[in-house]
Amino acid sequence: MRILCLGDVVSRLGRETLQNVLSKFKAENNIDFCVCNGENSADGNGILKQTADLLFSSGVDVITGGNHTFRRNEFHEYLEQNEFCLRPENYGECAPGRGMCIFDMGRVKIAVINIMGVVFLDPVANPFATLDKCITKAKKENCKIILVDFHAEATAEKKALGFYADGRVSAVFGTHTHIQTNDLQIFENGTGYITDLGMCGAKNSVLGIKPELAIEKQKYLLPVRFENADGECLINGAVFEIDEQTGKCQTAELINITM
């Protein structure tokens, strides 16, 4: 099973680039399943029904979220309705939507778990305890493949959770920081791992934002209305090849393309 995991999709440029290239990329690389983080797919930030629908129609099977998922109040109903559009599980039962889904492909069930870190982010439930509960649920549903999007700021928190999950899930991939890290690997007990997948967004930008606006904000410390950058688009992610019988990661390949 070849699984494509894509970094945070940022604004119109990111989502429309995927719309143009994802189907062809999947066919040429024998991709069976695709996950992307879509919490910034709306212009500005957040996610909307229109942007989620576009990602699904482009060839994404499951959309994960993060700290911006709830930015747009009008999107909350969609989270309740679409089981394959996730928000972090550790927001708890009071938040709309769900943080885990099970995708039945017939020959194998895939569990996708969305968890958020607590370092420098919202005060959500403990990610390690949340992961334990989700893995138990996935095992009860006989999911052979378990994928974890860990949406977190701190690299140490991400790496620690990766080691904690080793041998119990198929892959752990970090999102949120929009910068692809150079540590793609397979841990000793068969879990694929990368600290951050990167992003699908403007190459010449600060995390998808026009550089001059990011500079203005950080230099003068005054409020700035951010605008998304245009131009060449980065497509960042990773492909994990997973054994369908054992759930172990066999190979891991970095995706870093400029369109």
C-alpha positions, -999 to +999 in steps of 0.1 A: +000+000+000+015+033-011+003+062+009+009+099+000+009+123+029+009+160+019+019+190+041-004+219+049-023+232+018-021+270+019-046+292+001-058+293-035-023+286-049-019+254-030-053+240-035-055+248-072-020+234-079-032+201-063-063+202-084-041+204-115-014+178-107-026+154-079-045+129-101-016+126-125+010+123-097-010+095-080-013+076-112+024+079-121+036+069-086+011+041-080-005+059-050-033+040-033-043+065-006-038+102+000-040+123+032-034+161+033-036+187+060-062+213+049-066+237+078-051+266+058-067+258+025-091+288+026-076+322+016-063+339+047-065+308+070-089+282+081-109+258+059-142+261+042-167+237+026-156+248-009-119+243-002-125+209+014-147+198-015-120+208-040-093+188-021-115+157-021-124+161-058-086+165-066-079+131-052-074+135-014-091+107+006-088+122+041-083+158+052-067+165+086-067+197+105-051+217+133-053+249+154-069+268+125-096+243+117-123+262+137-114+296+124-145+297+102-177+292+121-196+282+090-173+252+086-183+236+119-214+219+104-193+204+076-170+188+102-200+171+117-213+158+083-181+146+067-164+118+086-133+120+064-126+157+072-109+157+106-099+181+134-075+172+162-089+145+185-077+161+217-100+191+214-125+167+230-162+158+226-174+194+229-157+205+197-175+198+164-164+169+143-140+141+151-103+134+152-102+099+138-117+081+109-116+046+095-113+043+057-124+008+045-107+000+012-121-035+011-089-055+014-076-034+043-089-008+068-069+024+073-073+045+105-063+081+102-057+099+136-053+137+139-037+149+171-024+184+181+006+192+203+004+213+234+037+231+233+031+268+222-004+258+210-040+256+225-044+239+259-059+206+246-058+172+261-025+153+264-015+141+230+002+109+242-029+098+262-051+107+232-029+086+209-033+056+232-071+058+231-072+062+193-048+032+188-070+010+210-101+020+190-083+014+157-071-020+168-107-030+179-119-021+144-092-044+129-073-015+112-041-029+098-028+005+088-027+034+112-016+069+102-010+098+126-010+135+116+007+152+146+000+189+142+025+205+165+050+233+169+079+218+189+102+194+171+110+177+203+074+170+211+069+156+176+099+133+178+090+121+212+055+111+201+070+094+170+092+072+192+063+066+216+042+053+187+069+032+171+057-003+164+021+006+171+012+027+141+023+026+104+034+062+101+036+095+121+040+127+101+042+162+115+024+192+102+019+229+112+053+245+107+051+245+069+089+237+066+098+203+054+124+186+077+153+164+066+146+135+090+124+111+070+131+076+085+117+043+095+120+036+133+134+004+147+099-012+151+086-003+117+069+031+120+076+057+093+083+091+106+090+128+095+089+158+119+072+180+093+059+173+058+062+209+048+035+226+028+017+229-005+020+266-010+040+295-024+077+288-026+087+325-022+068+332+009+070+330+047+049+300+054+026+309+025+024+347+034+039+375+013+074+380+027+071+418+030+041+415+053+058+389+075+088+412+077+066+442+086+049+423+114+081+411+129+101+443+125+075+468+138+054+445+161+022+462+149-009+444+136-006+435+099-033+421+076-016+390+061-020+381+024-011+348+008+017+349-017+016+337-053+041+324-079+058+290-079+042+264-057+059+239-035+044+204-032+058+189+000+051+156+015+061+119+018+052+086+004+051+057+029+049+022+016+031+000+041+028-038+044-010-045+044-006-076+066+017-063+093+010-025+091+048-019+091+064+008+070+087-007+044+100+023+025+097+061+029+103+087+001+104+125+004+083+146-019+096+181-027+084+194-061+082+230-074+054+236-099 
